[in-house]
Amino acid sequence: METGHILITGANRGIGLELARQYSAEGWQVFACCRSPENATDLSQLAAKSGGGVQIIPLDVAREGAIQILAQSLQGQPIDILFNNAAVYGPASQARLGSTQSDSEEWMHVFAVNTIAPLQLVEAMKPNLLLGKHKVVALMSSKMASLSDNTSGGAIIYRSSKTALNAVGKSLAADLAAEGIKVALLHPGWVQTDMGGSNALISTQESVAGLRKILEQFTPEKSGQFFNYDGTVLPW
Ligand SMILES: NC(=O)c1ccc[n+]([C@@H]2O[C@H](COP(=O)([O-])OP(=O)(O)OC[C@H]3O[C@@H](n4cnc5c(N)ncnc54)[C@H](OP(=O)(O)O)[C@@H]3O)[C@@H](O)[C@H]2O)c1
């Protein structure tokens, strides 16, 4: 895939940081969004070594008006890949039934970050995507979004936010096809990050290498499908 411009949310740690690292190493211009640039030590080091290839942009995706400010600051800037990576897992209490009353406010926050913000980012950045060569939207979903894969239950808040994200992605794929914008729904694997935990099966390096390969070979026919990081199609 020819290099271009990629915007990544939640680029200060975990999978987002590795996305920034690998795309930058391949020569891409990276707009690395994070909510607290002043605390983003690893990302700041990457940016400092990148010779301008990695630009850090403050963005809390759930903050009122923040996405519009980002879009204004990047007006006229082509974006080839818009990578919606930022997410939250939500309260630990969702592992069991009996907490939905007390957790409803947190549930709304999880939806704001995981489901609504990615859609708003696509809406706000659509002019930038249309200026780009590749015109790809990546939505970081999770295998936990899969209804047919859900045999163990639990994690109702996180699961439902990602299932709803898949629904958003499926509609976007249809709505944006005529303008040449493709939408990829991605499961990164069970990855060793703060969210994935130390028992997770794969490194961020392995996950991101797989995700990049999927996007490299992305075609309009694949838009709206749900992919594992190894390229296999996941069931809804
Ligand atoms: N790790 C896994 O095994 C796994 C499996 C399936 C799917 N995923 C998905 O993969 C993506 C990355 O996960 P990860 O494991 O790298 O998670 P992580 O280590 O917990 O990192 C989450 C990232 O999202 C950012 N974020 C959270 N709320 C935000 C907000 N309101 N505005 C902007 N950024 C915000 C965090 O920023 P702060 O540092 O400021 O909090 C951080 O950069 C997520 O979409 C996750 O659901 C992960």
The ligand as an ORCA input file, in Angstrom:
! r2SCAN-3c Opt
* xyz 0 1
  N      -6.422     -5.622     24.195
  C      -7.279     -6.498     23.729
  O      -7.149     -7.725     23.966
  C      -8.433     -6.059     22.877
  C      -9.298     -7.055     22.395
  C     -10.368     -6.670     21.586
  C     -10.533     -5.342     21.227
  N      -9.674     -4.395     21.727
  C      -9.888     -3.010     21.304
  O      -8.677     -2.467     20.802
  C      -8.624     -1.034     21.038
  C      -7.365     -0.667     21.791
  O      -7.343     -1.412     22.989
  P      -6.078     -1.488     23.952
  O      -6.010     -2.887     24.407
  O      -4.897     -0.838     23.308
  O      -6.641     -0.603     25.158
  P      -5.888      0.281     26.273
  O      -4.494     -0.198     26.440
  O      -6.808      0.285     27.431
  O      -5.863      1.723     25.589
  C      -7.061      2.394     25.355
  C      -6.755      3.692     24.636
  O      -8.004      4.382     24.441
  C      -7.841      5.718     24.940
  N      -9.093      6.327     25.386
  C      -9.970      5.894     26.313
  N     -10.956      6.790     26.485
  C     -10.703      7.819     25.626
  C     -11.335      9.038     25.328
  N     -12.452      9.425     25.954
  N     -10.783      9.837     24.379
  C      -9.660      9.481     23.749
  N      -8.984      8.344     24.001
  C      -9.508      7.525     24.937
  C      -6.872      5.567     26.099
  O      -6.343      6.833     26.450
  P      -5.873      7.176     27.984
  O      -4.475      6.637     28.107
  O      -5.963      8.649     28.053
  O      -6.829      6.462     28.907
  C      -5.860      4.630     25.468
  O      -5.012      5.335     24.596
  C      -9.917     -0.736     21.796
  O     -10.898     -0.333     20.868
  C     -10.310     -2.076     22.414
  O     -11.685     -2.157     22.694
  C      -8.635     -4.734     22.530
*
